[in-house]
């Protein structure tokens, strides 16, 4: 039996709620009511053969609260004149909320709408788009509004988040809510005070004109003849990105590795440094134009993510050669193969022919399923030999 039950009607209305369509009219001041729900009833044959079931079905609909039934009269050759439901209606928002048990949530949302309309009306489209998320944020909503109002009054403030002085708002609150604040600020602030190319929560400060802690670059000088600091040769140095960009070292080679042990144990190389990499974050290195005067070598894991990082690095710096990310290195260390948990599946456009062939073999599981060789598994005799070939 596929007749629409009272539970089915409630489920239809629940989908309207889940899409935010019942609350959205509280923002737009428009209404979808009266709202007609989908109704499927018994056929003429079913009315004859299942008359008792039809009567029970009708009784179930009649007993359901908040529904209005439109009826139709039918003359049946066996049962005579009968009145059957023709359509089902929800006449008002209050009826819909009562049926779903969502009246309190709607009242909470209505208060958010009123507060927003009176303080930052530019955010009303966000409430209309994300009413259920707004209800979840009902507790801190006034604090979010206070932050938005403060930035409207102080665009691109040029201070650290920790220095923001808003009554009842701690800087940690801002950091915790950066994702939703980004959506709100993009609506409330004029485009000219937003750095649009800075995206994601990690770029929140730069996007809205706050100061951010400077990126730091850690590197080791691999040549005893290059003395940056008094004291031990080949020191481990960390500089902010601006200071690093201002260096002008007499280098022929720059090595970048993602593994700290490899970074610390990297062998001496004439006129070279090694940089402790930062995954996909290469903006700070790209500011150091002097790096590109020598050869740049990237040493990452032999897996799809390692090649993806290499591909991304080449979008910021060029030319960049891979180091120990070749098929010979992979096959020579079969005893140390591991498994990559979440391989990269999209194409990479900045790889060489040889790199792309190995990447695709790894991505498509042609050698072994989810194969990876972590860079720290490569033997240092192998590393030393590879460096010797570079310096010939």
C-alpha positions as CSV (number, residue, x, y, z in Angstrom):
1,X,0.0,0.0,0.0
2,X,1.6,3.3,-1.1
3,X,-1.0,5.8,0.1
4,X,0.4,8.9,1.7
5,X,0.2,8.7,5.5
6,X,0.3,11.4,8.2
7,X,4.0,10.4,8.8
8,X,4.7,10.9,5.1
9,X,3.2,14.3,5.2
10,X,5.3,15.2,8.2
11,X,8.4,13.9,6.4
12,X,7.6,16.2,3.4
13,X,7.4,19.1,5.7
14,X,10.6,18.1,7.4
15,X,12.4,18.4,4.1
16,X,11.2,21.9,3.8
17,X,12.6,22.6,7.2
18,X,15.9,21.0,6.5
19,X,16.3,23.1,3.4
20,X,15.6,26.3,5.4
21,X,12.5,27.0,3.4
22,X,10.2,27.4,6.3
23,X,12.3,29.9,8.1
24,X,13.5,31.9,5.1
25,X,10.2,33.8,4.8
26,X,10.9,35.4,8.2
27,X,13.8,37.2,6.5
28,X,12.2,37.9,3.1
29,X,8.8,38.8,4.6
30,X,7.2,36.5,2.0
31,X,5.2,33.3,2.6
32,X,4.8,30.0,0.9
33,X,1.5,29.4,2.7
34,X,-0.9,27.9,2.3
35,X,1.4,25.1,1.3
36,X,0.0,22.1,-0.6
37,X,1.6,18.7,0.3
38,X,1.8,15.8,-2.1
39,X,-1.0,13.3,-1.5
40,X,-1.5,9.8,-3.0
41,X,-4.6,8.0,-2.2
42,X,-6.4,4.7,-3.1
43,X,-7.5,3.8,-6.5
44,X,-11.1,2.9,-7.3
45,X,-10.1,-0.8,-7.2
46,X,-8.4,-0.4,-3.9
47,X,-11.5,1.4,-2.5
48,X,-13.5,-1.7,-3.4
49,X,-11.1,-4.4,-2.3
50,X,-9.6,-2.6,0.8
51,X,-12.5,-0.5,2.1
52,X,-11.6,-1.0,5.7
53,X,-8.0,0.0,5.1
54,X,-9.2,3.1,3.3
55,X,-11.4,4.1,6.2
56,X,-8.4,3.6,8.6
57,X,-6.2,5.7,6.2
58,X,-8.7,8.5,6.2
59,X,-9.1,8.4,10.0
60,X,-5.3,8.7,10.3
61,X,-5.2,11.8,8.2
62,X,-8.2,13.4,10.0
63,X,-6.5,12.8,13.4
64,X,-3.3,14.5,12.4
65,X,-3.1,18.1,13.8
66,X,-2.4,21.2,11.8
67,X,-3.5,19.8,8.5
68,X,-6.4,21.0,6.3
69,X,-8.0,18.4,4.1
70,X,-9.9,19.2,0.9
71,X,-12.4,16.5,0.1
72,X,-14.0,15.1,-3.0
73,X,-17.2,13.2,-3.4
74,X,-17.1,10.0,-5.3
75,X,-19.9,7.6,-6.3
76,X,-18.7,4.0,-6.1
77,X,-20.7,1.2,-7.7
78,X,-20.3,-1.0,-4.6
79,X,-19.8,1.4,-1.7
80,X,-22.0,4.2,-2.9
81,X,-21.2,7.8,-2.2
82,X,-17.9,8.3,-0.4
83,X,-15.9,11.3,0.7
84,X,-12.1,11.0,0.0
85,X,-9.2,13.4,0.7
86,X,-8.4,15.3,-2.5
87,X,-5.5,17.5,-1.2
88,X,-3.7,18.3,2.0
89,X,-2.7,21.8,3.0
90,X,-0.7,23.5,5.7
91,X,-2.3,26.9,6.0
92,X,0.2,28.8,8.2
93,X,3.8,28.8,9.3
94,X,2.5,28.2,12.9
95,X,0.8,25.1,11.7
96,X,4.0,23.8,10.0
97,X,6.1,24.6,13.1
98,X,3.5,22.9,15.3
99,X,3.4,19.8,13.3
100,X,7.2,19.5,13.4
101,X,7.7,20.7,16.9
102,X,9.9,23.5,15.8
103,X,8.1,26.5,17.2
104,X,10.9,27.4,19.7
105,X,13.6,27.2,17.1
106,X,11.5,29.5,14.9
107,X,11.1,32.0,17.7
108,X,14.8,32.0,18.3
109,X,15.5,32.6,14.6
110,X,12.9,35.4,14.5
111,X,14.8,37.1,17.3
112,X,18.1,36.8,15.4
113,X,16.4,38.3,12.3
114,X,15.1,41.3,14.4
115,X,18.5,41.8,16.0
116,X,20.3,41.7,12.6
117,X,17.8,43.9,10.9
118,X,18.3,46.6,13.5
119,X,22.1,46.3,13.7
120,X,23.7,45.0,10.5
121,X,21.0,44.6,8.0
122,X,23.6,43.7,5.3
123,X,23.7,40.2,7.0
124,X,20.1,39.4,6.4
125,X,20.9,37.5,3.1
126,X,23.2,35.2,5.2
127,X,20.3,34.5,7.6
128,X,18.1,33.7,4.7
129,X,20.7,31.4,3.1
130,X,21.7,29.6,6.3
131,X,18.8,29.7,8.8
132,X,19.6,26.4,10.5
133,X,23.2,27.4,11.0
134,X,22.0,30.7,12.4
135,X,19.9,28.9,15.0
136,X,23.0,26.9,16.1
137,X,24.8,30.3,16.5
138,X,22.0,31.9,18.4
139,X,24.1,32.0,21.6
140,X,27.1,33.9,20.3
141,X,25.2,35.8,17.6
142,X,25.4,39.1,19.5
143,X,29.1,38.7,19.8
144,X,29.5,38.0,16.1
145,X,27.4,41.1,15.4
146,X,29.7,43.2,17.6
147,X,32.8,42.0,15.7
148,X,31.2,42.8,12.4
149,X,30.1,46.3,13.6
150,X,33.6,46.9,14.9
151,X,35.2,46.1,11.6
152,X,32.7,48.2,9.7
153,X,33.8,51.1,11.9
154,X,37.5,50.1,11.8
155,X,38.2,48.7,8.3
156,X,41.6,47.1,7.8
157,X,42.7,48.0,11.4
158,X,46.3,47.1,11.1
159,X,46.5,45.5,14.5
160,X,46.8,41.9,15.8
161,X,43.6,40.0,16.6
162,X,44.8,39.9,20.2
163,X,44.6,43.7,20.3
164,X,40.9,44.0,19.3
165,X,39.0,45.6,22.2
166,X,35.3,44.7,22.1
167,X,33.4,44.3,25.3
168,X,32.5,40.7,25.9
169,X,34.6,39.4,23.0
170,X,38.0,37.6,23.4
171,X,40.4,37.3,20.6
172,X,40.2,33.5,20.9
173,X,36.4,33.8,20.1
174,X,37.4,35.5,16.8
175,X,39.9,32.8,16.0
176,X,37.4,30.1,16.7
177,X,34.7,31.6,14.5
178,X,36.8,32.8,11.6
179,X,35.0,30.7,9.1
180,X,31.5,32.1,9.7
181,X,33.0,35.6,10.3
182,X,34.5,35.5,6.9
183,X,31.1,34.9,5.3
184,X,29.5,37.7,7.4
185,X,32.3,40.2,6.8
186,X,32.3,39.6,3.1
187,X,28.7,40.8,3.1
188,X,29.1,43.7,5.5
189,X,32.4,45.3,4.3
190,X,32.9,47.1,1.1
191,X,35.0,45.2,-1.5
192,X,37.8,47.7,-1.4
193,X,38.8,46.9,2.2
194,X,38.9,43.1,1.5
195,X,42.0,41.4,0.1
196,X,40.0,39.0,-2.0
197,X,42.9,36.8,-3.0
198,X,43.5,35.8,0.6
199,X,41.1,33.0,1.2
200,X,40.5,30.3,3.9
201,X,40.6,30.6,7.7
202,X,44.4,30.6,7.6
203,X,44.3,33.9,5.7
204,X,41.6,35.6,7.8
205,X,44.0,38.2,9.2
206,X,45.4,39.2,5.9
207,X,42.0,39.2,4.2
208,X,40.6,41.8,6.6
209,X,43.6,43.9,7.3
210,X,44.9,42.5,10.6
211,X,48.5,42.0,11.4
212,X,49.5,38.3,11.4
213,X,52.5,36.7,12.9
214,X,55.2,36.5,10.3
215,X,55.9,33.4,8.4
216,X,59.2,31.9,9.5
217,X,61.7,30.0,7.4
218,X,64.1,27.5,8.9
219,X,67.3,26.7,7.0
220,X,70.8,25.3,7.4
221,X,73.9,26.5,5.6
222,X,75.7,23.5,4.1
223,X,79.0,25.1,3.2
224,X,81.5,26.0,6.0
225,X,82.8,28.9,3.9
226,X,79.5,30.7,4.1
227,X,79.4,32.4,7.5
228,X,76.1,34.1,8.5
229,X,76.6,34.0,12.2
230,X,79.5,33.7,14.6
231,X,79.9,30.3,16.2
232,X,79.4,26.8,14.8
233,X,79.6,26.3,11.1
234,X,76.5,25.0,9.2
235,X,74.1,26.6,11.7
236,X,70.4,25.9,12.0
237,X,68.8,29.3,11.5
238,X,65.2,30.6,11.6
239,X,64.3,34.0,10.1
240,X,61.0,35.8,9.4
241,X,60.1,35.8,5.7
242,X,61.0,39.4,5.2
243,X,64.5,38.9,6.7
244,X,65.0,35.8,4.6
245,X,64.0,37.6,1.5
246,X,66.5,40.2,2.2
247,X,69.4,37.8,2.3
248,X,71.8,37.5,-0.7
249,X,73.8,34.3,-0.2
250,X,76.4,33.1,-2.7
251,X,74.6,29.9,-3.5
252,X,74.6,27.4,-6.4
253,X,72.0,25.0,-4.9
254,X,69.0,25.1,-2.6
255,X,67.5,21.9,-1.2
256,X,64.1,21.7,0.3
257,X,63.0,18.8,2.4
258,X,59.8,18.0,4.3
259,X,61.4,15.9,7.0
260,X,63.1,17.4,10.0
261,X,65.6,14.6,10.5
262,X,66.6,14.8,6.9
263,X,66.9,18.5,7.3
264,X,69.2,18.2,10.3
265,X,71.3,15.4,8.9
266,X,71.7,16.7,5.4
267,X,75.3,16.3,4.3
268,X,77.7,19.2,3.5
269,X,77.3,20.6,0.0
270,X,79.4,23.4,-1.5
271,X,77.6,26.7,-2.0
272,X,74.2,25.3,-0.8
273,X,71.6,25.6,1.9
274,X,68.8,23.2,2.9
275,X,65.3,24.5,3.9
276,X,62.9,22.8,6.1
277,X,59.8,22.8,3.9
278,X,56.2,23.8,4.9
279,X,54.0,21.5,2.9
280,X,51.9,23.5,0.5
281,X,52.7,26.9,1.9
282,X,55.3,28.4,-0.5
283,X,54.3,32.1,-0.5
284,X,57.1,33.1,1.9
285,X,59.8,31.4,-0.1
286,X,58.6,32.9,-3.3
287,X,59.4,36.4,-1.9
288,X,63.1,35.5,-1.8
289,X,63.9,36.2,-5.4
290,X,67.6,35.4,-4.9
291,X,66.8,31.7,-4.4
292,X,66.2,31.3,-8.2
293,X,69.7,32.3,-9.1
294,X,70.8,28.8,-8.3
295,X,69.3,25.3,-8.8
296,X,66.4,24.4,-6.5
297,X,65.9,20.8,-5.5
298,X,62.8,19.5,-3.8
299,X,63.0,16.3,-1.8
300,X,59.6,14.9,-0.8
301,X,57.9,11.6,-0.2
302,X,57.5,9.3,-3.2
303,X,53.7,9.3,-3.1
304,X,50.9,11.2,-4.8
305,X,51.0,14.0,-2.2
306,X,54.8,14.4,-2.6
307,X,54.3,15.0,-6.3
308,X,51.4,17.3,-5.6
309,X,53.6,19.4,-3.3
310,X,56.3,19.5,-6.0
311,X,53.7,20.6,-8.5
312,X,52.5,23.4,-6.2
313,X,56.0,24.5,-5.5
314,X,56.6,25.0,-9.2
315,X,53.7,27.3,-9.3
316,X,55.6,29.6,-6.9
317,X,59.2,29.1,-7.8
318,X,61.0,28.0,-10.9
319,X,62.9,26.1,-12.0
320,X,62.6,23.4,-9.4
321,X,64.1,19.9,-9.9
322,X,62.9,16.9,-7.9
323,X,65.5,15.1,-5.7
324,X,65.4,11.4,-4.9
325,X,61.7,11.2,-6.1
326,X,62.5,8.8,-9.0
327,X,61.6,5.3,-9.9
328,X,65.2,4.0,-9.1
329,X,65.0,5.3,-5.6
330,X,61.5,3.8,-5.1
331,X,62.5,0.4,-6.3
332,X,65.8,0.3,-4.4
333,X,63.9,0.8,-1.1
334,X,61.1,-1.8,-1.6
335,X,61.7,-3.1,2.0
336,X,60.6,0.3,3.3
337,X,57.4,0.8,1.3
338,X,54.4,2.0,3.2
339,X,50.8,2.9,2.4
340,X,49.3,6.3,1.5
341,X,46.0,6.8,3.2
342,X,44.4,9.4,1.0
343,X,46.0,9.6,-2.4
344,X,45.7,12.6,-4.7
345,X,43.5,11.7,-7.7
346,X,43.6,14.8,-9.9
347,X,46.1,15.4,-12.7
348,X,49.2,17.4,-12.0
349,X,50.3,19.7,-14.8
350,X,53.8,20.8,-13.8
351,X,55.6,17.4,-13.6
352,X,58.3,16.3,-16.0
353,X,57.6,13.3,-18.2
354,X,59.4,10.9,-15.9
355,X,57.7,12.4,-12.8
356,X,54.3,12.2,-14.3
357,X,54.8,8.6,-15.3
358,X,55.7,7.6,-11.7
359,X,52.9,9.8,-10.3
360,X,50.3,8.1,-12.5
361,X,51.7,4.6,-11.6
362,X,51.3,5.5,-7.9
363,X,47.9,7.2,-8.3
364,X,46.5,4.3,-10.4
365,X,47.9,1.6,-8.2
366,X,50.0,0.0,-11.0
367,X,52.9,-0.9,-8.8
368,X,51.1,-1.6,-5.5
369,X,47.9,-0.3,-4.0
370,X,48.4,3.1,-2.3
371,X,52.1,2.8,-2.4
372,X,54.4,5.4,-0.8
373,X,58.0,5.7,0.2
374,X,58.6,8.2,2.9
375,X,61.7,10.3,2.4
376,X,63.1,9.5,5.8
377,X,63.3,5.8,4.6
378,X,65.9,6.6,1.9
379,X,69.3,5.5,3.1
380,X,71.9,8.2,3.5
381,X,74.5,6.3,1.4
382,X,71.9,6.7,-1.4
383,X,71.5,10.4,-0.5
384,X,75.3,10.9,-0.5
385,X,75.7,9.2,-3.9
386,X,72.9,11.3,-5.4
387,X,74.6,14.5,-4.1
388,X,77.9,13.4,-5.6
389,X,76.3,13.0,-9.0
390,X,74.8,16.5,-8.8
391,X,78.2,18.0,-8.1
392,X,80.1,16.3,-10.9
